[in-house]
Amino acid sequence: MPGKCDVCGKTPQFGHNVSHSKRRTNRQWSVNSQKKTLVLNGKKKRVNICTRCLRTQYKLVS
């Protein structure tokens, strides 16, 4: 699944658009996932990672 974070497992969320007349239509919030190459266990690996996990990873490394 391309919209899934390989680190935290975050997947798309579903809900409704609600118009002024309160009519509800389905909508989806996608995960902001990026394809990045990370060093995991001493080996380079290409992963889909959400920007929240990417930010946390950079904070832990610094």
C-alpha positions in Angstrom: 0.0 0.0 0.0 1.7 3.3 -1.1 -0.1 5.5 1.4 1.2 3.7 4.4 4.1 4.6 6.6 6.6 1.7 7.0 7.8 3.1 10.4 4.6 3.8 12.4 2.0 2.1 10.1 -0.1 5.2 9.6 -2.8 4.7 6.9 -5.3 7.1 5.2 -8.1 8.4 7.4 -11.7 8.6 6.2 -14.5 11.0 7.1 -17.0 13.5 5.5 -16.9 16.8 3.8 -19.7 18.8 5.4 -21.2 21.6 3.3 -23.0 24.7 4.6 -26.3 22.8 4.2 -24.8 20.0 6.3 -24.9 17.5 3.4 -22.2 14.9 4.0 -20.0 13.4 1.3 -17.1 11.0 1.7 -13.6 12.2 1.7 -10.1 10.9 2.6 -7.1 12.4 4.4 -3.9 10.9 2.8 -0.7 10.2 4.7 2.1 12.6 3.7 4.5 9.8 3.0 7.9 10.2 1.3 10.2 7.7 -0.3 13.5 8.1 1.6 16.7 6.0 1.9 17.4 5.5 5.6 20.2 3.6 7.4 18.5 0.8 9.4 20.6 -1.7 11.3 23.7 -0.5 9.4 22.2 -1.1 6.0 20.6 1.4 3.6 17.0 0.7 3.0 14.4 2.5 0.8 11.2 3.1 2.9 7.9 5.0 2.7 8.0 7.2 5.8 5.5 9.8 6.9 6.8 13.3 7.5 6.1 13.1 11.2 8.4 10.1 11.6 11.0 11.7 9.3 11.0 14.7 11.5 11.3 12.6 14.7 14.1 10.6 13.1 16.1 13.7 12.2 15.7 15.0 15.8 16.9 11.7 17.3 20.0 11.6 15.0 21.0 15.2 15.7 
